[in-house]
């Protein structure tokens, strides 16, 4: 946010507004402004007058105060000071920024983190240190205002002490990152401002010893001893002196207590094995030199270094995760390789042959910080050693896993394979010979979900001027890609200055890399640089070399580099170009200075774009105008587009796609890596997810940032969704105060968020997964068991899902299966079929592991039955998953005989039989179901069994028998015995099919009444799957009646529910109905939609295909599309032959004859089809179908109908009850009226 007023109070008082520096003439006015800025709230005029003019009278003091206020209001904005006759205040909300506020805010938050052992943010601490330009209000002294002087002195001491604390924190942070030199320099700064502070001297001397600078440590110690003697007449503390007497004192002495191995951790291990040829004494000396050469390089890269007899092991990602561990390791390995080959080893008389075997591998290890064991078992270390041996000194050998994490920017070539003996798999090996300029990928990445931000950047570019934009967001949100896509789209020239975490201690490192890339291009015969640019580059190189040799900035040296970099960018980037500073949260201090210079002095007619994470603290003045773009997660539609773009045309299973959307939560990087993981591993849609290696380091670095609170984060991840402080305290037994502090740290580090006043949840699902998977199996089992015992009494009835999760994780079979089944049935009752399927599948896994005996077989049968029903609802009755489940159940059931308890198994087979057999098979199975239901004397089963047989009769075209069974089924239904175990309500299904069966027998009014009752009952019981059944059946009834508006209303509701539930069967049925409505209303393109639905249905439920084809043919008839109609009827007749679904046969025959007539075929071609339709309709004994066939036959083939036709028409009309609005009824009545009178007259 741009501040209206910036006050710099640490050091000499300075003021800035948005328009530039401010000046206030009198010290009393400046003092008043400082006091009001820091002492918020209202102050009485008398108190302020007495503070600044204690010797003046009340009237004179108020007059003096009035004059000072006038000066302040004149210098500041008019609304900056709010005042009345008696009180006044400085309005901080009007845009006030103070360096004191920023300084204390940073230190407060970081010290809270430090108190819990969390990793402090060195960049934020360094920013706070930089804000301290000197003592508070330096140079502002009011000799005539002693109370104000006391206030200033108190503040000076307070801020000075906090400044010393900040220096101490910064020293520790640099040491933790392995940057000992930066820590030493910070400690020197500490000593300079507090020369008698024992802690400052202790830290500086300790770091000098640890860095191997013993001579300098001794000199500094002598200076410290002399200073104490001169100033205080004392000697250094014994602990400080002991540092020099025992250089190894930095290592902890004594034996440590043995603790259990800690946690799972992804490590990148660098094995550096030295191979030296010569005499033992010479080899030992050269080994010492080699270690002295390489160990600082590894430590500087952030490695935890372990010395081996013949080399070094560098562990990256231990004890804290590093999100770029692989790049750090390989870069350090290349530096070691180059250092070893660039010099001779041994003394002047011996030059020993030396070779470094360098290997890098990434994998999951068990690590323990308490026992200082990075890789228990040595699985990752052993493979890194094998890789080094394979490299043979030719470069750095890396595994395929590490290569995948490296990304672009390295020269690599295949180097064969080796066997990972711990896992028994072959590992692809690659040789890295050096770094190179990153190559832009040939295939452009898909740009998804950032159109609004893109438009904002384009608009800013076209406005021109020196625009500065800060693109801010969490890791993985696509900040860099947004800028890259913007530049590519507008085809603007740009310079990209890339900051890297592994180089954040190297001054000006983005510029160094950029200039090196330019030199490489020039060496490759690229067009030369402008002469002015060459001069600037040479000047920068000269000053950087001078700074490196001196170790500190000198006059006219390093201090001039920043302005030179600014000038170089002006020369190299033409007007209209873009300067991109990428990932500036990793910028080194020198680069931050250049960045501040570029923001405060923008390059004319050039655009400056900066990308950073939220923790970035801007180094520029707060009064500078910077446009900030905050990126948030993408919506689900954009994630779907991104997944398909990454897949590049490869199929992604629908379940996996849903999982990717759920797990990624709109973070594009997560979505991309999860998709690549799926494509690479050909993941089973039902397999549990594990974090891709490419996300392990990124996510674990976030978890590690909470320090000692990490174990709380890990335990909370076992809880599952949300958790409370009370639950953690009861389950862990730890003090509430400590847990509250841990949660505060996790909130601060953006690991968790508040759900409400009591509950918390992980900010991102993958963060929770990272914390969960970082625990050993034993730790997870113990945590699950404790939580299960704690939660069982309070959650058993309300949340079986939670208890199922914990008992499964604890490995307790009986309660796990119990609660998995309860959770599955609860989800099924809520029509959450995807969740139900998951729970059933998990329950069945226990039987695969432990199921034995007749009881286990019966229990497994019951589960498989329920599981199959949910699979039918989710994927369709004819889906491979459902059919295979029921067939497996039947295999288990056969030895048990014809037992009524097997009703659910045969029910499942019946539901899918029309897809894997035909409707004759469904009738056979329905007869079996009816016998079982009668034997069981169960009204619920009897109602389902009559429905099953009535349904089968209907599809076979036996309408009267269907009506009788369905009426029996509806009558047998007893609400007190009804349940939804079989997936649907029996009254709803009986009435739904009865309505269509009644229509085919001519009982139109009864059909409508049954349909209305079916829908109403489904709504009443609140079961959405049953409601879908009723709605889809109702659309078919109203289609038969040609009631287009009713079909539109019902199909719209059905489609919405089907999509919400994710049930493909009913979704396709509803889509076909909607398309039929469109076609009837004149949209001929809807025929294509219907054809698509027909193509999709066999994979879901083949037995229902004739129904959809009937709608398709009907629509083709109504829009008079002859070609499509002939295709549709041919398809429909094939379906009738395959499935024996004879109930639609006459309609296919009728419409085919009609379309042949429209095609202009002779009567000998189309009339047989119409006659066949009439014969089929009469065989089916369906008055409405017979009337349809008769009226078409008379209209198209018999201009003068026969007496037999008219008699048949009269008989069929007499059997139709209701249906006066049906087109076939109206047409028949007209024909009877016209030709009936003629026939009667001719007979007379």
Secondary structure, 3 states (H helix, E strand, C coil): CCCCEEEECECCCEEEECCEEECCCCHHHHHHHHHHHHCCCCEEHHHHHHHHCCCCCHHHHHHHHHHHHHHHHHHCCCCCEEECCCEEEECHHHCEEEHHHHHHHHHHHHHHHHHCCCCCCHHHHHHHHHHCCCCECCCCCCCCCHHHHHHHHHHHHHHHHHHHHHHHHHHHHHHHCCCHHHHHHHHHHHHHHCCCCHHHHHHHHHHHHHCCCHHHHHHHHHHHHHHHHHHCCCCCCHHHHHHHHCHHHHCCCCCCCCCCCCEEEEEEEEEEEEEECCCHHHHHHHHHHHHHHHHHHHHHCCCEEEEECCEEEEEECCCCCCCCHHHHHHHHHHHHHHHHHCCCCCCCCCCCCEEEEEEEEEEEEEEECCCCEEEECCHHHHHHHHHHHHHCCCCEEEEHHHHHHHCCCEEEEEEEEEEECCCCEEEEEEEEEEECCCCCCCCCCCCCCCHHHHHHHHHHHHHCCCCEEEEECCCCCCHHHHHHHHHHHHCCCEEEEECCHHHCCCCCHHHHHHHHHHHHHHHCCCCCCCHHHHHHHHHHHHHHHHHHHHCCCCCCCHHHHHHHHHHHHHHHCCCCCEEEEECHHHCCHHHHHHHHHHHHCCCCCCEEEEEECCCCCCCCCCCCCCEEEECCCCCHHHHHHHHHHHHCCCCCCHHHHHHHHHHHCCCHHHHHHHHHHHHHHCCCCCCCCCCCHHHHHHHHHHHHCCHHHHHHHHHHHHHCCEEEHHHHHHHHCCCHHHHHHHHHHHHHCCCEEECCCCEEEECCHHHHHHHHHCECHHHHHHHHHHHHHHHHHHHCCCCHHHHHHHHHHHCCHHHHHHHHHHHHHHHHHCCCHHHHHHHHHHHHHHHHHHCCHHHHHHHHHHHHHHHHHHHHHHHCCCCHHHHHHHHHHHHHHHHHCCCHHHHHHHHHHHHHHHHHCCHHHHHHHHHHHHHHHHHHCCHHHHHHHHHHHHHHHHHCCCHHHHHHHHHHHHHHCCCCCCCCCCCCCHHHHHHHHHHHHHHHCCEHHHHHHHHHHHHHHHHHHCCHHHHHHHHHHHHHHHHHCCCHHHHHHHHHHHHHHHHHHCCHHHHHHHHHHHHHHHHHCCCCCHHHHHHHHHHHHHHHHHHHHHHHHHHHHHHHHHHCCHHHHHHHHHHHHHHHHHHCCHHHHHHHHHHHHHHHHHCCCCHHHHHHHHHHHHHHHHHHCCHHHHHHHHHHHHHHHCCCCCHHHHHHHHHHHHHCECCCCCHHHHHHHHHHHHHHHHHHHHHC
